[in-house]
Amino acid sequence: MEAEDVPTQLASYTISELSKVAAGRAVEALRYSDIEDGDWADSELDYWKGTLEEMGFQNPKIRYSGFSSQGDGASFTSAYVDLGMFLVAVGDAQRFRLLTLAEKLEFELRLVVKEVGEGRYSHKYTVRASIEDFIRCDQKGLRDRVDDLIDELEERTTEVVREMSDKIYAGLDKEYTYLVSDDAVVENIAARGYLFTEGGARVEGVSA
């Protein structure tokens, strides 16, 4: 067998065995590999969906865009908000007590959270709360009071929705920032047993 036909074993190194410069190249090349499929946000989204449901937002739909543009953010919609649960959660049960007496006052109302406008961004100003009400009340004084409370409730709910949207985005941003950090990428590389050339290029198909 000729010398040039003798197979050679490519030297490979773990991330911890690389020089600082080579390790930096390896990290940069794989920085976003753990978030490309989008599953990284699932646990965070599940947490916030549970939190919103406990506040009375039924089957909330969370959207987000991020994490480098000024228009990035998170928002959510809900086709039905349990008024009693919501008012207790935000400490406003007494303030809107008249609206919770729907059966006695013979009126019905439906509180929802909808998107406003269209666009590729999802942030707190892309949603607001509104009340789809079907009120049966012939007493003008009572009707006027109910109307005032409905306006107040829409604004209060929108305020809470936007506060929660900010919290959701902050949670997602924190998780994203951690996952693409040097420490997290190095930890992920080590856990997957990736090997590299001396210069920091990954040796495909080979693991430690």
C-alpha positions, 0 to 999 in steps of 0.5 A: 500500500502506498503511503498516501493511501494509508488512512489518517486519524483526524485529531479531535478535541472536546470543547474544554481541550481547545484553546481559548480562541478555538473554543470561541470559534466553536461556541460562535458556530453553535450559539443558536443550535439549541434554539433553532427548532423553537421548542426552547420556549415551550416550558416558559410558554406553558408556565405563562399560559397556566398563570393566565388561566389562573387569572381567568383568561380562558385558553390564552393564545400567546404570541411573541417576536424577538429578540433584537428589534425595537418592535419585539414583544409578547402578547396574548388573546383570550376569547373569554375571560372569567370576570369573577376570577379576573377581578379577584386576581387583580383585587378589583372585585369590589370596584366592579361588583355591580357587573358581577351581579349579572343574573340579578340585574338581568344583563349579560356581558362577555369580556374578551382580549383581541388583537388590534391592527395587523403586523409581524410584531407581537407586543403589548400594544397589539392587543386590548380588552373589550366587552361584548355586552348584551344588556337588558335594562330599562332603568336609565340611571342603572344603564348609565352606571353600567356603561361607565363601569364597562368602560372602566373595566375595558381599560383596567383589563387592557392595562393588566393584559399589557402588564402581563404581556411585558412579564411574558416577554421578559421571561422569554427574553431571559430564557433566550438570553441564557440559552445563547450565552457562552456558558449555556452553549459550552454546557450544551456542547459538552453534554452532546459530546461534540468534538472539534478540530484544533482550530475549533471546527466541529468534527461531524458524526463523531462524539466523545 
